[in-house]
């Protein structure tokens, strides 16, 4: 039996051979690329300056430390003393100053009346004694002048009371001294008046006690007592 010829088969094409690129021509040694020297190329970086570090300051020495203070022994605090405030005149001294003012005003009124009475007495007595031929007229004038002089003394003494009382109320030391001196003198005068009649003794005793109060208060209780705080 003979085989029948089949359909014609296509022949398998051969695989293509890859193309080999031609080799680049190698330049001759004389035309080889030479790198430009540093700093001359267009893309070369500018030369940099050398970095110099700043000078270092010397270290600052710390301040010296003070030595600790020595221990102090504890001591008890001193007691506190309350001192009198400025213008510390006591109320008793103020009452004494008011009494001096009242006595001065009353004394001045009495003194003025005595002066006027002496002038009137001298005028009337002079006329009466002129009618009596046995008594010279100069005696009447002397009596009236003496009474007027006593009245003037009383007025001046009363003015001293008023001035001293004002000084006491204004807390002046000279007013205190005047009050003590005037109180002692007047107290001795009123002490001598205790030897009179009954009515005069009562008045003299009251005035004596008033002046004793003025002297004692201005001498001892001129200012408020100092109080010590516990």
Phi and psi in degrees as a GROMACS rama.xvg file:
@    title "Ramachandran Plot"
@    xaxis  label "Phi"
@    yaxis  label "Psi"
@TYPE xy
-104.035  142.265  UNK-2
-78.8958  135.719  UNK-3
-84.8045  139.899  UNK-4
-69.1081  130.616  UNK-5
-80.3796  -177.63  UNK-6
-63.4397  148.434  UNK-7
-66.8398  131.45  UNK-8
-93.0524  137.812  UNK-9
-70.9086  141.134  UNK-10
-73.4019  144.22  UNK-11
-75.8313  120.855  UNK-12
-71.2439  151.546  UNK-13
-72.724  148.067  UNK-14
-65.0775  135.605  UNK-15
-69.7232  142.397  UNK-16
-84.2663  125.338  UNK-17
-60.7567  143.614  UNK-18
-79.0242  133.45  UNK-19
-96.0247  119.595  UNK-20
-64.8605  149.405  UNK-21
-69.6276  142.381  UNK-22
-69.8233  138.709  UNK-23
-67.1844  142.463  UNK-24
-68.2232  133.629  UNK-25
-85.0127  122.22  UNK-26
-66.234  157.885  UNK-27
-68.7453  161.31  UNK-28
-58.3145  -29.5508  UNK-29
-74.325  -23.8053  UNK-30
-101.416  18.7034  UNK-31
-67.4899  148.211  UNK-32
-69.028  131.039  UNK-33
-116.08  131.181  UNK-34
-69.9461  138.55  UNK-35
-67.3864  152.519  UNK-36
-63.616  155.882  UNK-37
-60.0168  138.383  UNK-38
86.0789  -0.828447  UNK-39
-112.063  -10.8712  UNK-40
-77.8444  158.61  UNK-41
-71.1717  -24.3475  UNK-42
-103.122  13.5036  UNK-43
-79.4081  140.324  UNK-44
-72.9974  145.407  UNK-45
-63.9796  149.311  UNK-46
-64.2648  137.892  UNK-47
-95.0165  144.853  UNK-48
-83.8018  150.622  UNK-49
-68.0438  135.071  UNK-50
-76.4935  125.207  UNK-51
-109.792  115.764  UNK-52
-66.7742  144.617  UNK-53
-65.8283  153.188  UNK-54
-65.1824  141.927  UNK-55
-89.9892  123.791  UNK-56
-69.4047  145.371  UNK-57
-65.7838  147.082  UNK-58
-64.073  140.023  UNK-59
-85.1988  128.062  UNK-60
-71.5407  136.989  UNK-61
-66.0392  149.949  UNK-62
-63.0078  148.557  UNK-63
-66.3579  142.819  UNK-64
-88.0324  123.681  UNK-65
-67.2352  141.916  UNK-66
-67.642  148.848  UNK-67
-62.0217  143.915  UNK-68
-67.5033  144.032  UNK-69
-66.3001  147.128  UNK-70
-63.706  139.352  UNK-71
-102.418  132.764  UNK-72
-67.9034  137  UNK-73
-76.4547  137.287  UNK-74
-131.592  149.401  UNK-75
-66.8786  137.601  UNK-76
-65.8264  148.69  UNK-77
-71.1376  147.313  UNK-78
-65.2712  142.05  UNK-79
-82.9109  130.386  UNK-80
-111.241  126.643  UNK-81
-82.5037  111.683  UNK-82
-85.5833  148.535  UNK-83
-65.5928  142.361  UNK-84
-70.2237  165.475  UNK-85
-63.7165  134.059  UNK-86
73.8743  37.5854  UNK-87
-83.5041  44.0631  UNK-88
-68.8245  136.95  UNK-89
-74.0475  160.236  UNK-90
-69.1339  -28.9838  UNK-91
-65.8465  -39.6644  UNK-92
-66.2003  -35.3819  UNK-93
-63.651  -39.8332  UNK-94
-63.934  -37.9762  UNK-95
-64.1183  -39.2676  UNK-96
-63.5114  -39.5028  UNK-97
-65.3955  -40.1532  UNK-98
-61.7064  -39.586  UNK-99
-63.6685  -40.0687  UNK-100
-63.0925  -44.5566  UNK-101
-63.269  -45.4858  UNK-102
-64.0303  -36.402  UNK-103
-66.1992  -42.5149  UNK-104
-65.4079  -45.5639  UNK-105
-63.2937  -40.8708  UNK-106
-65.0169  -37.8746  UNK-107
-64.5358  -39.2902  UNK-108
-63.9882  -44.9065  UNK-109
-62.8693  -41.1553  UNK-110
-62.7783  -40.9064  UNK-111
-63.8686  -40.4641  UNK-112
-64.6721  -37.1362  UNK-113
-65.4718  -42.5357  UNK-114
-61.0348  -45.5799  UNK-115
-64.8475  -40.6111  UNK-116
-64.2465  -39.7449  UNK-117
-63.6842  -39.8317  UNK-118
-65.4995  -42.5254  UNK-119
-67.1762  -42.8951  UNK-120
-61.7385  -41.2908  UNK-121
-64.5644  -38.4161  UNK-122
-68.8995  -46.6927  UNK-123
-69.8076  -41.1861  UNK-124
-65.488  -36.3007  UNK-125
-64.5108  -40.9181  UNK-126
-67.8638  -39.1627  UNK-127
-67.0446  -42.4354  UNK-128
-73.632  -23.1096  UNK-129
-67.5333  -32.2255  UNK-130
-75.5367  -21.7414  UNK-131
-96.8557  113.542  UNK-132
-73.25  -14.7703  UNK-133
-78.5099  -19.9247  UNK-134
-114.357  129.768  UNK-135
-68.899  148.596  UNK-136
-69.728  -19.443  UNK-137
-67.5497  -26.1572  UNK-138
-66.076  -39.5836  UNK-139
-64.4998  -40.5351  UNK-140
-64.6939  -35.3601  UNK-141
-66.9937  -41.808  UNK-142
-64.6713  -44.5963  UNK-143
-64.6823  -38.5453  UNK-144
-67.0491  -36.5784  UNK-145
-66.3983  -41.7941  UNK-146
-63.723  -41.0101  UNK-147
-65.6316  -36.8984  UNK-148
-64.2702  -41.8092  UNK-149
-61.5811  -39.9266  UNK-150
-63.6015  -38.8983  UNK-151
-65.2199  -40.2357  UNK-152
-60.5891  -42.2921  UNK-153
-63.3153  -39.7702  UNK-154
-64.6412  -47.2672  UNK-155
-63.1928  -39.8184  UNK-156
-63.9608  -36.8551  UNK-157
-70.6436  -36.8583  UNK-158
-62.4617  -37.0717  UNK-159
-62.7935  -36.9171  UNK-160
-61.8394  -44.4065  UNK-161
-64.9199  -44.5071  UNK-162
-64.2524  -43.132  UNK-163
-63.8628  -38.8607  UNK-164
-64.0585  -39.8884  UNK-165
-63.5684  -40.8506  UNK-166
-62.926  -37.5517  UNK-167
-66.5488  -43.7216  UNK-168
-67.2082  -25.998  UNK-169
-95.0906  11.0249  UNK-170
57.7158  49.594  UNK-171
-104.451  138.686  UNK-172
-67.3668  -35.0721  UNK-173
-66.562  -32.1405  UNK-174
-66.2767  -37.454  UNK-175
-63.6467  -44.2312  UNK-176
-64.2029  -42.8956  UNK-177
-61.6557  -40.7064  UNK-178
-63.385  -40.2886  UNK-179
-66.9014  -45.4598  UNK-180
-63.7257  -48.2718  UNK-181
-65.4486  -36.0785  UNK-182
-65.4525  -38.8591  UNK-183
-67.4272  -45.6513  UNK-184
-63.1571  -47.8994  UNK-185
-66.5333  -35.8269  UNK-186
-62.1124  -39.0729  UNK-187
-67.0287  -37.1135  UNK-188
-64.3707  -46.3357  UNK-189
-71.8193  -25.705  UNK-190
-65.6592  -37.8163  UNK-191
-68.259  -24.5716  UNK-192
-76.5371  -5.82032  UNK-193
-69.5522  -11.1736  UNK-194
-89.0728  5.89737  UNK-195
-85.11  -158.672  UNK-196
-73.6137  -177.963  UNK-197
-65.2748  -46.2961  UNK-198
-63.6232  -40.6595  UNK-199
-67.9756  -30.9711  UNK-200
-66.9172  -39.8075  UNK-201
-64.4764  -45.2689  UNK-202
-64.0434  -42.998  UNK-203
-64.9096  -37.6153  UNK-204
-66.8428  -41.574  UNK-205
-63.3759  -45.7068  UNK-206
-66.8019  -34.0161  UNK-207
-64.6954  -43.2013  UNK-208
-65.7026  -36.5246  UNK-209
-62.688  -43.8366  UNK-210
-73.8826  -30.0812  UNK-211
-64.1066  -41.0249  UNK-212
-61.2062  -45.347  UNK-213
-60.9188  -45.1534  UNK-214
-66.3108  -46.6488  UNK-215
-65.2997  -43.4989  UNK-216
-66.5972  -45.9081  UNK-217
-70.1737  -24.5054  UNK-218
-86.735  -32.2254  UNK-219
-113.3  -43.8704  UNK-220
-111.224  44.3335  UNK-221
-64.6395  -41.1205  UNK-222
-120.69  165.776  UNK-223
-65.337  144.468  UNK-224
-66.3899  146.85  UNK-225
-80.0698  128.022  UNK-226
-104.657  131.872  UNK-227
-95.8569  124.292  UNK-228
-79.9446  136.107  UNK-229
